[in-house]
């Protein structure tokens, strides 16, 4: 989540290069958990009760920049990571070996794997979604096996990519308040040209997406979180807004008089949901915990289930859950390349056990109760236990990361004079003027 096309801000660029939130991803069957912090991927095998050492036989370089997006495939047999080093890496989770590395021209902000496991999609920060095939000898693949453009958002940072439960649609969100739902084509390497709908209604950047599906009817819905401090429920086939949950207000982060407050200080920065909608969770900036919701499928509405406060020193930066939605995994931390503090490489994990249907109850597990116990915490946090002072440093770093992500996604407003000044200082304008001057000199010679 960084600069947009047409002239990134220097402040935006430097901030994003220095601070990146820790990410967490959970295997669909909760066989493993992955934490990304900076350029490091930490994997713990819950079935084998051991930390995993990654093996890279792809022939490509390792991650050297902050990892900004991670995703498991629908079946959990593939995992993808992408980030600031303009690199996408695909891992086979049976051996945790890298089977493919693809380089991009731009830094990356989102990644997804098609349901059949044949294609990997990634988004760059200039608004283009790219795709490449994992099938060797695929007739549709290019000879160089490079990524090709699939679709684009016009010069807007793409913040999230999610496949619908049946794999027939791909939803993409951006910082310009838009959600686009696109038909995933039968020959995706030829491009995706059929737009199913636009889901329009947020009043600030859209930060995260998730799909849920009613078990009885099989009807699927789309969830979205935004900088406007809301989570929305959509009929993504028609683009119709079904319900809006004011999570910032209901969590007590925002007061009733929203006009006198900076709404962006309560931005929804991450969202996850069990496929059946039994667990819907959202991170609201300013809340030392998480908001749990449930979907009333017959009424097509979102209801607040409860607010889980973890503690004053815990500021989550990322969420993950399995298909069953029995546990919610939360990561706190940030990679700060400008800091020499040991906490810059640490993360803090907490797990919420969901009790009963539709998140009727919830309990924050103690460290000894977490699946994998101390061994897991040691492998994923950077050390088994985080001391009180370090935990406070982690919380401060997490708040900085959340603020940095929010500030990068909020579009700045400029006066007419300022806009004209920025246009004149653009590198492409300078190059064009220099070329015109050179042609003029050549004509006079």
C-alpha positions as a Markdown table, in Angstrom:
| # | Residue | x | y | z |
|---|---|---|---|---|
| 1 | Unk | 0.0 | 0.0 | 0.0 |
| 2 | Unk | 2.0 | 2.9 | -1.2 |
| 3 | Unk | 2.3 | 5.4 | -3.9 |
| 4 | Unk | -0.2 | 5.9 | -6.7 |
| 5 | Unk | 0.6 | 6.5 | -10.3 |
| 6 | Unk | 1.0 | 10.0 | -11.6 |
| 7 | Unk | 3.3 | 11.3 | -8.9 |
| 8 | Unk | 3.8 | 9.6 | -5.5 |
| 9 | Unk | 4.4 | 11.8 | -2.5 |
| 10 | Unk | 8.0 | 11.7 | -1.2 |
| 11 | Unk | 6.6 | 11.4 | 2.3 |
| 12 | Unk | 4.5 | 8.5 | 1.3 |
| 13 | Unk | 7.3 | 6.7 | -0.3 |
| 14 | Unk | 9.7 | 7.1 | 2.6 |
| 15 | Unk | 7.1 | 6.1 | 5.2 |
| 16 | Unk | 6.1 | 3.0 | 3.4 |
| 17 | Unk | 9.7 | 2.0 | 2.9 |
| 18 | Unk | 10.4 | 2.3 | 6.6 |
| 19 | Unk | 7.2 | 0.9 | 8.3 |
| 20 | Unk | 5.3 | -2.2 | 7.4 |
| 21 | Unk | 2.8 | -4.1 | 9.6 |
| 22 | Unk | 3.3 | -7.7 | 10.6 |
| 23 | Unk | 1.0 | -10.1 | 8.7 |
| 24 | Unk | -0.5 | -13.4 | 9.6 |
| 25 | Unk | -2.1 | -16.2 | 7.4 |
| 26 | Unk | -3.7 | -19.4 | 8.6 |
| 27 | Unk | -4.0 | -22.6 | 6.6 |
| 28 | Unk | -7.7 | -23.3 | 5.6 |
| 29 | Unk | -7.6 | -26.5 | 7.7 |
| 30 | Unk | -5.4 | -24.9 | 10.3 |
| 31 | Unk | -2.5 | -27.1 | 9.4 |
| 32 | Unk | 0.0 | -24.3 | 9.6 |
| 33 | Unk | 0.4 | -20.6 | 10.5 |
| 34 | Unk | 2.6 | -18.1 | 8.7 |
| 35 | Unk | 3.8 | -14.7 | 10.0 |
| 36 | Unk | 5.5 | -12.2 | 7.7 |
| 37 | Unk | 7.6 | -9.5 | 9.3 |
| 38 | Unk | 9.8 | -7.4 | 7.1 |
| 39 | Unk | 11.3 | -9.7 | 4.5 |
| 40 | Unk | 11.1 | -12.7 | 6.7 |
| 41 | Unk | 8.5 | -15.5 | 6.5 |
| 42 | Unk | 8.1 | -17.6 | 9.6 |
| 43 | Unk | 6.1 | -20.8 | 9.3 |
| 44 | Unk | 4.9 | -23.2 | 12.0 |
| 45 | Unk | 3.5 | -26.7 | 11.2 |
| 46 | Unk | 0.7 | -27.3 | 13.6 |
| 47 | Unk | 0.3 | -30.9 | 12.6 |
| 48 | Unk | 4.0 | -31.7 | 13.0 |
| 49 | Unk | 4.3 | -29.3 | 16.0 |
| 50 | Unk | 7.5 | -27.7 | 14.6 |
| 51 | Unk | 8.9 | -24.6 | 13.0 |
| 52 | Unk | 9.6 | -24.9 | 9.3 |
| 53 | Unk | 12.7 | -23.9 | 7.4 |
| 54 | Unk | 11.7 | -22.7 | 3.9 |
| 55 | Unk | 13.4 | -24.2 | 0.9 |
| 56 | Unk | 13.9 | -22.1 | -2.2 |
| 57 | Unk | 14.6 | -24.1 | -5.4 |
| 58 | Unk | 12.9 | -21.7 | -7.8 |
| 59 | Unk | 16.1 | -20.2 | -9.0 |
| 60 | Unk | 14.8 | -16.7 | -8.1 |
| 61 | Unk | 16.1 | -14.3 | -5.4 |
| 62 | Unk | 14.8 | -14.4 | -1.9 |
| 63 | Unk | 12.6 | -11.7 | -0.5 |
| 64 | Unk | 14.8 | -8.7 | 0.2 |
| 65 | Unk | 12.1 | -6.1 | 0.9 |
| 66 | Unk | 9.1 | -6.0 | 3.2 |
| 67 | Unk | 6.4 | -8.6 | 2.5 |
| 68 | Unk | 3.2 | -6.7 | 2.0 |
| 69 | Unk | 0.7 | -9.5 | 1.1 |
| 70 | Unk | 0.4 | -13.2 | 1.8 |
| 71 | Unk | -2.3 | -15.7 | 0.9 |
| 72 | Unk | -3.1 | -19.4 | 1.0 |
| 73 | Unk | -4.8 | -21.1 | -1.9 |
| 74 | Unk | -8.4 | -22.4 | -1.3 |
| 75 | Unk | -7.2 | -26.0 | -0.6 |
| 76 | Unk | -4.1 | -24.9 | 1.3 |
| 77 | Unk | -1.6 | -26.7 | -0.9 |
| 78 | Unk | -0.2 | -23.4 | -2.2 |
| 79 | Unk | 1.0 | -20.2 | -0.4 |
| 80 | Unk | 2.0 | -16.9 | -2.1 |
| 81 | Unk | 4.0 | -13.9 | -0.8 |
| 82 | Unk | 4.6 | -10.6 | -2.4 |
| 83 | Unk | 6.1 | -7.2 | -1.5 |
| 84 | Unk | 8.2 | -4.2 | -1.8 |
| 85 | Unk | 11.0 | -6.1 | -3.5 |
| 86 | Unk | 8.7 | -6.4 | -6.6 |
| 87 | Unk | 8.8 | -10.2 | -6.1 |
| 88 | Unk | 6.1 | -12.8 | -6.0 |
| 89 | Unk | 7.0 | -16.2 | -4.6 |
| 90 | Unk | 4.8 | -19.3 | -4.6 |
| 91 | Unk | 5.3 | -22.1 | -2.1 |
| 92 | Unk | 4.2 | -25.7 | -2.0 |
| 93 | Unk | 2.9 | -26.2 | 1.5 |
| 94 | Unk | 3.6 | -30.0 | 1.7 |
| 95 | Unk | 7.3 | -29.3 | 1.6 |
| 96 | Unk | 7.4 | -25.5 | 2.0 |
| 97 | Unk | 9.6 | -25.2 | -1.0 |
| 98 | Unk | 9.4 | -22.3 | -3.4 |
| 99 | Unk | 8.2 | -23.5 | -6.7 |
| 100 | Unk | 8.0 | -20.2 | -8.6 |
| 101 | Unk | 9.5 | -16.7 | -8.4 |
| 102 | Unk | 8.2 | -13.9 | -10.6 |
| 103 | Unk | 9.5 | -10.4 | -10.7 |
| 104 | Unk | 7.3 | -7.3 | -11.3 |
| 105 | Unk | 8.3 | -3.8 | -12.5 |
| 106 | Unk | 6.5 | -2.2 | -9.6 |
| 107 | Unk | 6.2 | -2.7 | -5.9 |
| 108 | Unk | 3.3 | -5.0 | -4.9 |
| 109 | Unk | 0.3 | -4.6 | -2.6 |
| 110 | Unk | -2.0 | -7.7 | -2.9 |
| 111 | Unk | -1.8 | -11.4 | -4.0 |
| 112 | Unk | -4.3 | -14.2 | -4.5 |
| 113 | Unk | -4.4 | -17.8 | -5.9 |
| 114 | Unk | -7.2 | -19.1 | -8.1 |
| 115 | Unk | -9.3 | -21.8 | -6.6 |
| 116 | Unk | -8.1 | -24.4 | -9.0 |
| 117 | Unk | -4.5 | -23.6 | -8.1 |
| 118 | Unk | -3.5 | -22.9 | -11.7 |
| 119 | Unk | -3.0 | -19.2 | -11.5 |
| 120 | Unk | -1.5 | -16.6 | -9.2 |
| 121 | Unk | -2.7 | -12.9 | -9.3 |
| 122 | Unk | -0.9 | -10.0 | -7.8 |
| 123 | Unk | -1.5 | -6.2 | -7.8 |
| 124 | Unk | 1.1 | -3.5 | -8.1 |
| 125 | Unk | 0.8 | 0.0 | -6.6 |
| 126 | Unk | 0.0 | 1.6 | -9.9 |
| 127 | Unk | -3.4 | -0.1 | -10.2 |
| 128 | Unk | -2.6 | -3.1 | -12.4 |
| 129 | Unk | -3.5 | -6.7 | -11.6 |
| 130 | Unk | -1.2 | -9.2 | -13.2 |
| 131 | Unk | -1.5 | -13.0 | -13.6 |
| 132 | Unk | 0.8 | -15.9 | -14.3 |
| 133 | Unk | 0.2 | -19.6 | -14.8 |
| 134 | Unk | 1.7 | -22.4 | -12.5 |
| 135 | Unk | 1.0 | -25.1 | -15.1 |
| 136 | Unk | 4.1 | -26.2 | -16.9 |
| 137 | Unk | 3.5 | -26.3 | -20.7 |
| 138 | Unk | 0.2 | -24.4 | -20.4 |
| 139 | Unk | -0.9 | -23.6 | -24.0 |
| 140 | Unk | -2.1 | -20.2 | -22.7 |
| 141 | Unk | 1.2 | -19.3 | -21.0 |
| 142 | Unk | 3.7 | -17.0 | -22.6 |
| 143 | Unk | 7.0 | -18.5 | -23.7 |
| 144 | Unk | 8.9 | -16.5 | -21.1 |
| 145 | Unk | 6.5 | -17.6 | -18.3 |
| 146 | Unk | 6.2 | -14.0 | -17.2 |
| 147 | Unk | 3.1 | -12.3 | -15.7 |
| 148 | Unk | 0.7 | -10.6 | -18.0 |
| 149 | Unk | -1.9 | -7.9 | -17.2 |
| 150 | Unk | -5.3 | -9.2 | -16.2 |
| 151 | Unk | -7.2 | -6.0 | -15.4 |
| 152 | Unk | -6.6 | -2.5 | -13.9 |
| 153 | Unk | -7.9 | 0.1 | -11.6 |
| 154 | Unk | -7.2 | 3.5 | -13.1 |
| 155 | Unk | -4.1 | 4.8 | -11.4 |
| 156 | Unk | -5.3 | 3.8 | -7.9 |
| 157 | Unk | -3.5 | 1.6 | -5.3 |
| 158 | Unk | -5.1 | -1.8 | -5.1 |
| 159 | Unk | -5.5 | -2.8 | -1.5 |
| 160 | Unk | -7.1 | -6.3 | -1.6 |
| 161 | Unk | -7.8 | -9.2 | -4.0 |
| 162 | Unk | -10.2 | -12.0 | -3.1 |
| 163 | Unk | -11.8 | -14.8 | -5.1 |
| 164 | Unk | -15.5 | -15.6 | -4.6 |
| 165 | Unk | -16.3 | -19.0 | -2.9 |
| 166 | Unk | -17.0 | -20.6 | -6.3 |
| 167 | Unk | -13.9 | -19.1 | -7.9 |
| 168 | Unk | -15.9 | -17.5 | -10.7 |
| 169 | Unk | -15.3 | -13.9 | -9.6 |
| 170 | Unk | -12.4 | -11.8 | -8.4 |
| 171 | Unk | -13.1 | -8.8 | -6.2 |
| 172 | Unk | -10.5 | -6.0 | -6.1 |
| 173 | Unk | -10.5 | -2.9 | -3.9 |
| 174 | Unk | -8.6 | 0.4 | -4.1 |
| 175 | Unk | -7.9 | 3.5 | -2.2 |
| 176 | Unk | -10.4 | 5.5 | -4.3 |
| 177 | Unk | -13.4 | 4.0 | -2.5 |
| 178 | Unk | -14.1 | 1.5 | -5.3 |
| 179 | Unk | -14.7 | -2.3 | -5.2 |
| 180 | Unk | -14.7 | -3.9 | -8.6 |
| 181 | Unk | -16.1 | -7.4 | -9.2 |
| 182 | Unk | -14.8 | -9.1 | -12.3 |
| 183 | Unk | -15.8 | -12.3 | -14.0 |
| 184 | Unk | -12.7 | -14.6 | -13.9 |
| 185 | Unk | -12.4 | -15.7 | -17.5 |
| 186 | Unk | -11.8 | -19.3 | -18.8 |
| 187 | Unk | -8.6 | -18.1 | -20.4 |
| 188 | Unk | -7.3 | -15.5 | -17.9 |
| 189 | Unk | -4.0 | -15.0 | -19.6 |
| 190 | Unk | -5.9 | -13.3 | -22.4 |
| 191 | Unk | -7.2 | -10.7 | -19.9 |
| 192 | Unk | -10.4 | -10.3 | -17.9 |
| 193 | Unk | -12.7 | -8.0 | -19.8 |
| 194 | Unk | -16.2 | -8.7 | -18.3 |
| 195 | Unk | -17.0 | -6.5 | -15.2 |
| 196 | Unk | -19.8 | -8.0 | -13.1 |
| 197 | Unk | -20.4 | -5.0 | -10.9 |
| 198 | Unk | -19.0 | -2.1 | -9.0 |
| 199 | Unk | -19.7 | -1.9 | -5.2 |
| 200 | Unk | -19.8 | 1.8 | -4.4 |
| 201 | Unk | -20.8 | 3.3 | -1.1 |
| 202 | Unk | -17.7 | 3.7 | 1.1 |
| 203 | Unk | -16.7 | 7.3 | 1.7 |
| 204 | Unk | -13.0 | 6.5 | 2.2 |
| 205 | Unk | -10.4 | 4.0 | 1.1 |
| 206 | Unk | -11.3 | 0.3 | 1.0 |
| 207 | Unk | -8.7 | -1.6 | 2.9 |
| 208 | Unk | -9.9 | -5.2 | 3.0 |
| 209 | Unk | -12.3 | -7.7 | 1.5 |
| 210 | Unk | -13.7 | -11.1 | 2.5 |
| 211 | Unk | -16.4 | -13.4 | 1.1 |
| 212 | Unk | -19.0 | -15.4 | 3.1 |
| 213 | Unk | -21.5 | -17.9 | 1.9 |
| 214 | Unk | -24.8 | -19.1 | 3.4 |
| 215 | Unk | -24.7 | -22.8 | 4.0 |
| 216 | Unk | -28.4 | -23.4 | 3.5 |
| 217 | Unk | -28.9 | -21.5 | 0.3 |
| 218 | Unk | -25.4 | -21.3 | -1.1 |
| 219 | Unk | -25.7 | -17.6 | -1.7 |
| 220 | Unk | -22.5 | -15.7 | -1.4 |
| 221 | Unk | -21.9 | -12.1 | -0.1 |
| 222 | Unk | -19.0 | -9.8 | -0.1 |
| 223 | Unk | -17.7 | -7.9 | 3.0 |
| 224 | Unk | -15.5 | -4.8 | 2.9 |
| 225 | Unk | -13.7 | -2.7 | 5.5 |
| 226 | Unk | -12.8 | 0.9 | 5.0 |
| 227 | Unk | -11.1 | 4.0 | 6.3 |
| 228 | Unk | -14.6 | 5.4 | 7.0 |
| 229 | Unk | -14.7 | 3.1 | 10.0 |
| 230 | Unk | -17.4 | 0.8 | 8.6 |
| 231 | Unk | -17.8 | -2.8 | 7.4 |
| 232 | Unk | -20.3 | -3.2 | 4.5 |
| 233 | Unk | -22.2 | -6.2 | 3.3 |
| 234 | Unk | -22.8 | -6.4 | -0.5 |
| 235 | Unk | -24.7 | -8.4 | -3.0 |
| 236 | Unk | -21.6 | -8.5 | -5.3 |
| 237 | Unk | -23.5 | -9.8 | -8.3 |
| 238 | Unk | -25.6 | -6.6 | -8.5 |
| 239 | Unk | -23.3 | -4.2 | -6.6 |
| 240 | Unk | -26.1 | -3.5 | -4.2 |
| 241 | Unk | -25.2 | -2.4 | -0.6 |
| 242 | Unk | -27.2 | -4.6 | 1.8 |
| 243 | Unk | -26.1 | -3.3 | 5.2 |
| 244 | Unk | -23.4 | -1.1 | 6.9 |
| 245 | Unk | -22.0 | -1.8 | 10.3 |
| 246 | Unk | -20.6 | 1.2 | 12.1 |
| 247 | Unk | -17.8 | -0.7 | 13.8 |
| 248 | Unk | -15.9 | 2.3 | 15.0 |
| 249 | Unk | -18.9 | 3.8 | 16.6 |
| 250 | Unk | -20.1 | 0.5 | 18.1 |
| 251 | Unk | -16.6 | -0.3 | 19.4 |
| 252 | Unk | -16.5 | 3.0 | 21.2 |
| 253 | Unk | -13.5 | 4.3 | 19.2 |
| 254 | Unk | -15.7 | 7.0 | 17.6 |
| 255 | Unk | -18.1 | 9.2 | 19.5 |
| 256 | Unk | -21.7 | 10.0 | 18.3 |
| 257 | Unk | -20.7 | 13.4 | 16.9 |
| 258 | Unk | -18.5 | 12.1 | 14.0 |
| 259 | Unk | -18.3 | 15.4 | 12.3 |
| 260 | Unk | -16.0 | 16.8 | 15.0 |
| 261 | Unk | -13.7 | 13.8 | 14.9 |
| 262 | Unk | -11.1 | 12.6 | 12.5 |
| 263 | Unk | -12.9 | 9.5 | 11.2 |
| 264 | Unk | -9.7 | 8.1 | 9.7 |
| 265 | Unk | -8.3 | 7.5 | 13.2 |
| 266 | Unk | -10.8 | 4.6 | 13.5 |
| 267 | Unk | -10.1 | 3.1 | 10.1 |
| 268 | Unk | -10.8 | -0.6 | 9.5 |
| 269 | Unk | -7.4 | -1.9 | 8.6 |
| 270 | Unk | -8.0 | -5.7 | 8.3 |
| 271 | Unk | -10.9 | -8.1 | 8.0 |
| 272 | Unk | -11.3 | -11.8 | 8.0 |
| 273 | Unk | -14.2 | -14.2 | 8.0 |
| 274 | Unk | -14.9 | -17.9 | 8.1 |
| 275 | Unk | -16.4 | -19.0 | 4.7 |
| 276 | Unk | -19.7 | -19.8 | 6.3 |
| 277 | Unk | -19.9 | -16.5 | 8.0 |
| 278 | Unk | -19.8 | -18.0 | 11.5 |
| 279 | Unk | -16.9 | -15.7 | 12.4 |
| 280 | Unk | -16.4 | -12.2 | 11.0 |
| 281 | Unk | -13.7 | -10.1 | 12.6 |
| 282 | Unk | -12.3 | -6.6 | 12.0 |
| 283 | Unk | -9.4 | -4.5 | 13.3 |
| 284 | Unk | -10.4 | -1.0 | 14.1 |
| 285 | Unk | -7.6 | 1.5 | 14.5 |
| 286 | Unk | -7.5 | 2.8 | 18.1 |
| 287 | Unk | -9.0 | -0.4 | 19.5 |
| 288 | Unk | -6.8 | -2.7 | 21.6 |
| 289 | Unk | -8.6 | -5.8 | 20.4 |
| 290 | Unk | -10.9 | -6.9 | 17.7 |
| 291 | Unk | -14.6 | -6.5 | 16.7 |
| 292 | Unk | -16.5 | -9.7 | 16.2 |
| 293 | Unk | -19.7 | -9.7 | 14.0 |
| 294 | Unk | -22.2 | -12.2 | 12.6 |
| 295 | Unk | -24.2 | -12.1 | 9.4 |
| 296 | Unk | -27.9 | -12.5 | 9.5 |
| 297 | Unk | -28.3 | -14.2 | 6.1 |
| 298 | Unk | -32.1 | -14.2 | 6.0 |
| 299 | Unk | -32.2 | -10.5 | 6.9 |
| 300 | Unk | -29.1 | -9.7 | 4.8 |
| 301 | Unk | -27.6 | -7.7 | 7.6 |
| 302 | Unk | -24.5 | -7.5 | 9.9 |
| 303 | Unk | -24.9 | -7.6 | 13.6 |
| 304 | Unk | -22.2 | -6.8 | 16.2 |
| 305 | Unk | -21.5 | -9.9 | 18.3 |
| 306 | Unk | -19.0 | -8.5 | 20.7 |
| 307 | Unk | -15.9 | -6.4 | 21.2 |
| 308 | Unk | -12.9 | -8.4 | 22.4 |
| 309 | Unk | -10.4 | -6.3 | 24.3 |
| 310 | Unk | -7.1 | -8.1 | 24.5 |
| 311 | Unk | -5.1 | -5.6 | 26.6 |
| 312 | Unk | -3.8 | -2.0 | 26.6 |
| 313 | Unk | -0.5 | -3.2 | 25.1 |
| 314 | Unk | -1.9 | -5.2 | 22.2 |
| 315 | Unk | -2.6 | -3.4 | 18.9 |
| 316 | Unk | -3.4 | -6.0 | 16.2 |
| 317 | Unk | -2.1 | -5.4 | 12.7 |
| 318 | Unk | -3.4 | -8.6 | 11.0 |
| 319 | Unk | -6.0 | -11.3 | 11.4 |
| 320 | Unk | -6.4 | -14.9 | 10.2 |
| 321 | Unk | -8.7 | -17.8 | 10.7 |
| 322 | Unk | -9.3 | -21.3 | 9.3 |
| 323 | Unk | -12.3 | -22.5 | 7.3 |
| 324 | Unk | -13.9 | -23.7 | 10.5 |
| 325 | Unk | -13.6 | -20.3 | 12.2 |
| 326 | Unk | -13.1 | -21.9 | 15.6 |
| 327 | Unk | -10.1 | -19.7 | 16.4 |
| 328 | Unk | -9.1 | -16.2 | 15.5 |
| 329 | Unk | -5.3 | -15.6 | 15.1 |
| 330 | Unk | -4.0 | -12.0 | 15.6 |
| 331 | Unk | -0.6 | -10.6 | 15.0 |
| 332 | Unk | 0.9 | -7.4 | 16.3 |
| 333 | Unk | 4.1 | -5.8 | 15.2 |
| 334 | Unk | 5.8 | -3.8 | 12.5 |
| 335 | Unk | 9.0 | -3.9 | 10.5 |
| 336 | Unk | 10.8 | -0.6 | 10.9 |
| 337 | Unk | 14.0 | -0.5 | 8.8 |
| 338 | Unk | 15.1 | 2.8 | 10.2 |
| 339 | Unk | 15.0 | 1.4 | 13.8 |
| 340 | Unk | 17.8 | -0.5 | 15.5 |
| 341 | Unk | 15.5 | -1.6 | 18.3 |
| 342 | Unk | 15.3 | -5.4 | 18.8 |
| 343 | Unk | 11.5 | -5.0 | 18.9 |
| 344 | Unk | 11.6 | -4.1 | 15.2 |
| 345 | Unk | 11.9 | -7.8 | 14.3 |
| 346 | Unk | 9.5 | -9.1 | 16.9 |
| 347 | Unk | 5.8 | -9.9 | 16.7 |
| 348 | Unk | 3.2 | -10.7 | 19.3 |
| 349 | Unk | 0.6 | -13.3 | 18.7 |
| 350 | Unk | -2.7 | -13.7 | 20.5 |
| 351 | Unk | -5.5 | -16.2 | 19.8 |
| 352 | Unk | -9.2 | -15.9 | 20.5 |
| 353 | Unk | -11.2 | -19.0 | 20.9 |
| 354 | Unk | -14.7 | -18.6 | 19.4 |
| 355 | Unk | -17.4 | -20.2 | 21.5 |
| 356 | Unk | -20.8 | -21.2 | 20.1 |
| 357 | Unk | -22.4 | -20.4 | 16.8 |
| 358 | Unk | -22.2 | -17.0 | 15.3 |
| 359 | Unk | -19.4 | -15.9 | 17.7 |
| 360 | Unk | -21.8 | -16.0 | 20.6 |
| 361 | Unk | -18.8 | -16.2 | 23.0 |
| 362 | Unk | -15.1 | -15.6 | 22.8 |
| 363 | Unk | -12.1 | -16.1 | 25.1 |
| 364 | Unk | -8.6 | -14.9 | 24.7 |
| 365 | Unk | -6.2 | -17.9 | 25.1 |
| 366 | Unk | -3.3 | -17.7 | 27.4 |
| 367 | Unk | 0.1 | -18.4 | 25.8 |
| 368 | Unk | 0.2 | -21.9 | 27.2 |
| 369 | Unk | -3.2 | -22.7 | 25.7 |
| 370 | Unk | -2.4 | -21.6 | 22.1 |
| 371 | Unk | -2.1 | -24.5 | 19.7 |
| 372 | Unk | 1.6 | -25.3 | 19.4 |
| 373 | Unk | 2.2 | -23.6 | 22.7 |
| 374 | Unk | 5.5 | -22.1 | 23.5 |
| 375 | Unk | 7.2 | -23.8 | 20.6 |
| 376 | Unk | 4.8 | -22.0 | 18.1 |
| 377 | Unk | 5.3 | -18.7 | 19.9 |
| 378 | Unk | 9.0 | -19.0 | 19.8 |
| 379 | Unk | 9.0 | -19.8 | 16.1 |
| 380 | Unk | 6.5 | -17.1 | 15.0 |
| 381 | Unk | 7.1 | -14.2 | 17.5 |
| 382 | Unk | 10.9 | -14.2 | 17.2 |
| 383 | Unk | 11.2 | -15.4 | 20.8 |
| 384 | Unk | 8.9 | -17.5 | 23.1 |
| 385 | Unk | 7.9 | -14.7 | 25.4 |
| 386 | Unk | 7.8 | -11.0 | 24.9 |
| 387 | Unk | 8.8 | -8.9 | 28.0 |
| 388 | Unk | 6.6 | -6.1 | 29.2 |
| 389 | Unk | 8.9 | -3.4 | 27.9 |
| 390 | Unk | 9.3 | -5.0 | 24.5 |
| 391 | Unk | 5.5 | -5.5 | 24.3 |
| 392 | Unk | 5.0 | -1.8 | 24.8 |
| 393 | Unk | 7.5 | -1.1 | 22.0 |
| 394 | Unk | 5.7 | -3.6 | 19.8 |
| 395 | Unk | 2.4 | -1.8 | 20.5 |
| 396 | Unk | 3.9 | 1.6 | 19.6 |
| 397 | Unk | 5.4 | 0.1 | 16.4 |
| 398 | Unk | 2.0 | -1.4 | 15.5 |
| 399 | Unk | 0.3 | 2.0 | 16.0 |
| 400 | Unk | 2.9 | 3.7 | 13.8 |
| 401 | Unk | 2.4 | 1.0 | 11.1 |
| 402 | Unk | -1.4 | 1.4 | 11.2 |
| 403 | Unk | -1.1 | 5.2 | 11.0 |
| 404 | Unk | 1.4 | 4.9 | 8.1 |
| 405 | Unk | -0.9 | 2.6 | 6.2 |
| 406 | Unk | -3.9 | 4.9 | 6.8 |
| 407 | Unk | -2.0 | 8.0 | 5.8 |
| 408 | Unk | -0.7 | 6.4 | 2.6 |
| 409 | Unk | -4.2 | 5.4 | 1.5 |
| 410 | Unk | -5.9 | 8.7 | 2.3 |
| 411 | Unk | -5.8 | 10.8 | -0.9 |
| 412 | Unk | -4.4 | 14.2 | -0.4 |
| 413 | Unk | -6.2 | 17.3 | -1.6 |
| 414 | Unk | -4.3 | 20.1 | -3.4 |
| 415 | Unk | -5.1 | 23.6 | -4.5 |
| 416 | Unk | -5.2 | 24.4 | -8.2 |
| 417 | Unk | -1.9 | 26.3 | -7.8 |
| 418 | Unk | -0.3 | 23.4 | -6.0 |
| 419 | Unk | -1.5 | 20.9 | -8.6 |
| 420 | Unk | -0.1 | 23.0 | -11.5 |
| 421 | Unk | 3.3 | 23.2 | -9.7 |
| 422 | Unk | 3.4 | 19.5 | -9.2 |
| 423 | Unk | 2.6 | 18.9 | -12.9 |
| 424 | Unk | 5.5 | 21.1 | -13.9 |
| 425 | Unk | 7.8 | 19.2 | -11.7 |
| 426 | Unk | 6.9 | 15.7 | -13.0 |
| 427 | Unk | 9.7 | 13.8 | -14.4 |
| 428 | Unk | 7.8 | 12.8 | -17.6 |
| 429 | Unk | 7.1 | 16.5 | -18.2 |
| 430 | Unk | 10.8 | 17.3 | -17.8 |
| 431 | Unk | 11.9 | 14.6 | -20.1 |
| 432 | Unk | 9.3 | 15.7 | -22.8 |
| 433 | Unk | 10.5 | 19.3 | -22.5 |
| 434 | Unk | 14.2 | 18.2 | -22.8 |
| 435 | Unk | 13.3 | 16.1 | -25.9 |
| 436 | Unk | 11.5 | 19.1 | -27.5 |
| 437 | Unk | 14.5 | 21.3 | -26.8 |
| 438 | Unk | 16.9 | 18.8 | -28.3 |
| 439 | Unk | 14.8 | 18.5 | -31.4 |
| 440 | Unk | 14.8 | 22.3 | -31.6 |
| 441 | Unk | 18.6 | 22.4 | -31.4 |
| 442 | Unk | 18.9 | 19.7 | -34.0 |
| 443 | Unk | 16.7 | 21.7 | -36.4 |
| 444 | Unk | 18.9 | 24.8 | -36.0 |
| 445 | Unk | 22.2 | 22.8 | -36.6 |
